[in-house]
Amino acid sequence: MKKNKDNQSQTKVNKELLNAFKRYVSVYSPSGNTHKISTLVFGDLASLNPDNIFTDYYGNIHAQFNCGEGVTIHLNSHLDTVPRTQKNRTIKELGGIVYAYQKNKRAILGADDRAGVTAIFELLDQIVVKKTLPFKGTLLVSFFLDEEIGCVGSSKSDFEFVQQADFSITFDRRGNSDIVVGTYGVTFSNQSMCEWLQSFSIQKGYDFTCVEGGISDAYTISNDMGINSINLSVGYYNEHTDNEYLVLDELENTIKFASELLVTLHKPINEGLTKEAPFTNSVVGKPKSYSYQFEPTAYYDNANGVVSITDGQVTIDCLNEFEIDKLIQSLKRAKEMMEDDYYNWK
């Protein structure tokens, strides 16, 4: 959190921010079923009159806002929630903390990553609508699909659009003070950028710290597209579980941090920081193996009219209707054999 004397009460709720978050998090759109949230987000972006707006072949949404001379900054989050997300959840706020309930029991909230969606629209509101944030430069905005099943959307996005950026900010990290600059030995930002971000946080009175974190779309943007990237904490906790919750003022604090970052980055003195490729930094350790747990899931690729099955690491593409029927039959047989074996063993 930013360290200042004004930060006195943790219970005074920013109703405008709460309502914005609830608007997005209430939409049921897990991986592979993101039509509803995509329609809502595309409409909200279009209402801001961007200089360019489009969906790529996979369905990711991109927009461009020309705000004068300066650097080009890319803001992004993902639209899908984990496949286990339930329909008809009730969203409640208690003391500035937001939860989800399903039949009076805690449920997956989906702040991962509707908190990131909310943060981006709040920044756009300040820059484009209210004009209270004097950003000078070009803003590129991307909302990726199917991050929760292996960063599928960003890996199939319009690389040329994103590669216009000098720097990219992903809003998709748990907690309240992380600047993720790499994962499992893969760096997102160069050493100069990491050092500058750390000193910027201290200078402005924030507690944000450069750390090594988990997999996110920042990995794709950096590793596949060659753009210096970071992933910021947006105030959610226990993601992917029924105990997930969002601390609203921590999300608000990240928005304030990002707004100050954007205003500072547009100055010419900072442009040089982004030019060195994200090759290495002292925050991220040596490469190591990892296992990121995904539930097997299927999703419909409407661009190609086929169904794909993935566990987040391996994807079986291009299943047509005939192949799906055969797979279902073989799965039923395998399940019956498993059940027979279980009862015989008992």
C-alpha positions in Angstrom: 0.0 0.0 0.0 1.1 3.6 -0.5 2.5 4.9 2.7 0.8 8.3 3.5 -1.1 9.9 6.3 -4.4 10.0 4.3 -4.6 6.2 4.4 -6.5 6.0 7.6 -9.6 3.9 7.2 -9.8 0.5 5.6 -13.6 0.4 5.7 -14.5 3.4 3.6 -15.5 1.8 0.3 -15.0 3.3 -3.1 -18.6 2.6 -4.4 -17.7 3.6 -8.0 -14.9 1.1 -8.1 -16.9 -1.6 -6.4 -19.8 -1.2 -8.9 -17.4 -1.3 -11.8 -15.8 -4.5 -10.5 -19.2 -6.1 -9.8 -20.3 -5.3 -13.3 -17.5 -7.4 -14.8 -17.1 -10.1 -12.2 -20.8 -10.9 -12.3 -20.6 -12.1 -15.9 -20.3 -15.9 -16.1 -17.6 -16.5 -18.7 -15.1 -19.3 -17.9 -12.4 -20.4 -20.3 -13.8 -21.5 -23.6 -17.1 -19.7 -22.9 -16.2 -16.0 -23.0 -18.8 -14.6 -25.4 -20.7 -12.7 -22.8 -17.8 -10.9 -21.2 -16.2 -10.3 -24.6 -19.4 -8.6 -25.8 -19.6 -6.4 -22.7 -15.9 -5.4 -22.8 -15.9 -4.7 -26.6 -18.9 -2.5 -26.1 -17.3 -0.6 -23.2 -14.1 -0.1 -25.2 -16.0 1.1 -28.3 -17.9 3.7 -26.2 -14.6 5.4 -25.4 -14.1 6.1 -29.2 -10.6 4.5 -29.6 -8.5 5.3 -32.6 -8.6 1.6 -33.5 -10.5 -1.4 -32.1 -10.7 -4.9 -33.4 -10.8 -8.6 -32.4 -8.1 -10.9 -33.8 -8.8 -14.3 -35.3 -8.8 -16.0 -31.9 -11.2 -13.5 -30.4 -8.8 -11.4 -28.3 -9.9 -7.7 -28.1 -7.5 -4.9 -28.9 -7.8 -1.1 -28.9 -5.5 1.9 -29.5 -5.8 5.3 -28.0 -3.5 8.1 -29.4 -2.9 10.6 -26.6 -0.1 12.7 -28.1 3.6 12.3 -28.5 5.5 9.9 -26.3 6.1 6.3 -25.6 3.7 3.5 -26.5 2.4 1.5 -23.4 0.5 -1.7 -23.6 -2.1 -2.5 -20.9 -3.6 -6.0 -20.7 -5.6 -8.5 -18.7 -7.5 -11.7 -19.4 -11.3 -12.1 -19.7 -11.8 -15.8 -18.8 -12.1 -17.2 -15.3 -11.1 -20.8 -14.3 -13.4 -23.5 -15.7 -14.7 -24.4 -12.2 -16.4 -20.9 -11.9 -20.1 -21.4 -11.2 -23.1 -19.7 -12.7 -25.6 -17.5 -10.7 -23.1 -16.5 -8.0 -24.0 -13.7 -5.6 -21.4 -11.0 -5.2 -21.1 -9.5 -1.7 -18.9 -6.7 -0.2 -18.2 -6.8 3.5 -15.9 -4.2 5.0 -14.2 -3.4 1.7 -13.6 -7.1 0.9 -15.5 -8.8 -2.0 -16.7 -12.4 -1.9 -18.8 -14.7 -4.1 -21.5 -17.0 -2.8 -23.4 -19.9 -4.4 -26.4 -21.2 -2.4 -25.0 -19.5 0.8 -21.6 -21.2 0.4 -18.4 -19.4 -0.6 -17.6 -19.8 -4.3 -14.9 -18.8 -6.8 -15.1 -15.0 -7.2 -13.4 -14.5 -10.6 -11.3 -11.5 -9.5 -8.6 -13.4 -11.3 -8.8 -11.5 -13.6 -11.9 -9.3 -13.6 -9.9 -7.1 -11.1 -7.4 -6.5 -14.0 -10.2 -5.7 -16.4 -11.6 -3.2 -13.9 -8.2 -1.6 -13.3 -7.7 -1.0 -17.1 -11.1 0.6 -17.5 -10.5 2.8 -14.5 -7.2 4.0 -16.0 -8.9 4.6 -19.4 -11.7 6.6 -17.6 -9.0 8.9 -16.1 -7.1 9.3 -19.3 -9.7 9.3 -22.0 -13.0 10.4 -20.4 -12.3 12.6 -17.4 -8.8 13.6 -18.7 -7.5 13.9 -15.1 -4.5 11.8 -15.9 -2.1 13.7 -18.2 -0.6 10.7 -20.1 1.2 11.6 -23.3 1.8 8.9 -25.8 -0.1 5.9 -27.2 -2.0 3.4 -25.2 -2.5 -0.1 -26.6 -5.0 -2.2 -24.7 -5.5 -6.0 -25.0 -8.0 -8.3 -23.3 -6.9 -11.9 -23.9 -9.0 -15.1 -23.8 -8.3 -18.4 -22.2 -5.3 -17.5 -20.0 -6.5 -19.9 -17.4 -6.0 -22.9 -19.7 -2.4 -22.1 -20.6 -2.2 -18.5 -21.9 -3.8 -19.7 -25.1 -5.3 -16.4 -26.1 -2.1 -14.3 -25.8 -0.1 -17.0 -27.6 -2.5 -16.8 -30.6 -3.0 -13.0 -30.5 -2.0 -10.3 -33.0 1.7 -10.1 -32.2 2.3 -7.1 -34.6 -0.2 -5.0 -32.7 1.4 -5.6 -29.3 4.9 -5.3 -30.7 4.3 -1.6 -31.3 4.7 -1.2 -27.5 7.8 0.1 -25.7 6.5 -1.4 -22.4 3.7 -3.7 -21.3 1.8 -3.8 -18.0 -0.3 -6.9 -17.2 -2.8 -6.6 -14.3 -3.1 -10.2 -13.1 -1.2 -10.9 -9.9 -2.4 -11.8 -6.4 -1.6 -9.7 -3.4 -1.0 -6.0 -3.0 2.6 -5.1 -3.7 4.2 -7.3 -6.4 5.8 -6.2 -9.6 6.4 -9.5 -11.3 9.5 -9.3 -13.6 10.0 -12.9 -14.4 9.0 -16.5 -13.8 10.9 -19.8 -13.4 14.1 -18.4 -14.8 12.5 -16.5 -17.6 12.8 -12.7 -17.3 10.1 -10.2 -18.3 12.1 -7.0 -17.9 15.7 -6.0 -18.3 17.9 -5.0 -15.3 17.7 -1.3 -16.0 13.9 -1.4 -16.0 13.8 -3.4 -12.8 16.1 -1.0 -11.0 14.1 2.0 -12.2 10.8 0.4 -11.1 12.1 -0.3 -7.7 13.4 3.2 -7.1 10.2 4.7 -8.6 8.1 2.7 -6.0 10.2 3.9 -3.1 10.3 7.5 -4.4 6.6 7.7 -4.7 5.9 6.1 -1.3 4.6 2.7 -2.4 5.5 -0.7 -1.1 5.7 -2.4 -4.6 8.7 -4.6 -5.0 10.1 -6.5 -8.0 9.7 -10.2 -7.6 9.7 -13.5 -9.4 6.1 -14.8 -9.8 3.9 -17.3 -11.7 2.8 -17.8 -15.2 0.7 -15.0 -16.8 0.2 -13.4 -20.2 3.3 -11.2 -19.3 5.3 -14.3 -20.1 4.0 -14.5 -23.7 4.4 -10.7 -24.2 8.0 -10.8 -23.1 9.2 -14.2 -24.2 7.4 -14.5 -27.5 7.0 -10.8 -28.5 10.2 -9.4 -27.0 8.6 -6.6 -25.0 9.7 -5.5 -21.5 6.8 -6.5 -19.3 5.6 -6.5 -15.7 2.6 -8.1 -13.9 1.1 -6.0 -11.1 -0.8 -7.2 -8.0 -4.5 -6.3 -8.2 -5.6 -7.3 -4.7 -7.1 -10.7 -5.1 -6.2 -13.8 -3.0 -6.8 -17.5 -3.0 -7.6 -17.5 -6.7 -9.0 -20.6 -8.4 -10.6 -21.7 -5.0 -13.9 -21.2 -3.2 -12.0 -19.0 -0.7 -11.1 -16.4 -3.3 -11.7 -12.7 -2.3 -10.7 -9.2 -3.4 -9.5 -6.4 -1.2 -11.0 -3.3 -2.9 -8.7 -0.7 -1.6 -5.7 -2.8 -2.6 -7.1 -2.8 -6.2 -7.5 1.0 -5.9 -3.9 1.4 -4.7 -2.6 -0.5 -7.8 -4.6 1.8 -10.0 -3.0 4.8 -8.4 0.4 3.2 -8.7 -0.2 2.5 -12.4 -1.5 6.0 -13.1 1.7 7.6 -11.6 3.8 5.1 -13.5 2.1 6.0 -16.8 2.5 9.7 -16.3 6.2 9.3 -15.5 7.0 6.8 -18.3 5.7 9.2 -20.9 8.6 11.6 -20.2 11.5 11.3 -22.7 14.0 10.6 -20.0 12.4 7.2 -19.4 12.1 6.0 -23.0 15.6 4.6 -23.1 14.8 2.1 -20.2 12.5 0.1 -22.5 14.8 -0.3 -25.5 17.1 -3.0 -24.1 15.5 -6.4 -24.7 14.2 -8.3 -21.6 17.2 -10.7 -21.5 18.1 -10.9 -17.8 17.8 -9.3 -14.4 19.0 -10.0 -10.9 15.5 -10.6 -9.4 14.8 -13.8 -11.4 16.8 -16.9 -10.4 18.1 -19.7 -12.6 15.7 -21.7 -14.8 13.9 -24.4 -12.9 11.1 -26.9 -13.7 7.6 -26.2 -12.7 4.2 -27.8 -12.7 1.2 -25.5 -13.1 -1.9 -27.4 -12.3 -4.9 -27.1 -14.7 -8.1 -29.1 -14.9 -8.6 -30.8 -18.2 -11.2 -28.8 -20.1 -12.7 -28.4 -23.6 -13.5 -25.2 -25.3 -15.0 -24.2 -28.7 -12.8 -22.4 -31.1 -15.5 -20.5 -33.0 -13.0 -19.0 -35.4 -12.2 -22.5 -36.8 -15.5 -24.2 -35.9 -13.8 -27.0 -33.9 -13.4 -28.1 -30.3 -10.1 -28.3 -28.5 -9.2 -30.1 -25.3 -6.4 -29.0 -23.1 -4.8 -29.6 -19.7 -3.1 -26.2 -19.9 0.1 -27.7 -21.3 -0.9 -30.0 -24.1 -3.7 -29.1 -26.4 -5.6 -31.5 -28.8 -6.9 -29.2 -31.6 -9.4 -29.6 -34.4 -11.9 -32.0 -33.1 -14.9 -32.1 -35.4 -18.4 -33.4 -34.4 -17.7 -37.0 -35.5 -14.4 -37.0 -33.5 -16.1 -35.6 -30.4 -18.7 -38.4 -30.5 -16.0 -41.0 -30.8 -14.1 -39.5 -27.9 -17.2 -39.4 -25.7 -17.9 -43.0 -26.4 -14.3 -44.1 -25.6 -14.4 -42.0 -22.4 -17.6 -43.7 -21.3 -16.1 -47.1 -21.9 -12.9 -46.2 -20.0 -15.0 -44.9 -17.1 -17.0 -48.1 -17.0 -13.8 -50.2 -17.0 -12.4 -48.0 -14.2 -15.6 -48.5 -12.1 -15.6 -52.3 -12.8 -12.0 -52.5 -11.7 -12.7 -50.5 -8.6 -15.6 -52.7 -7.5 -13.7 -55.9 -8.2 -10.8 -54.6 -6.1 -13.2 -53.8 -3.2 
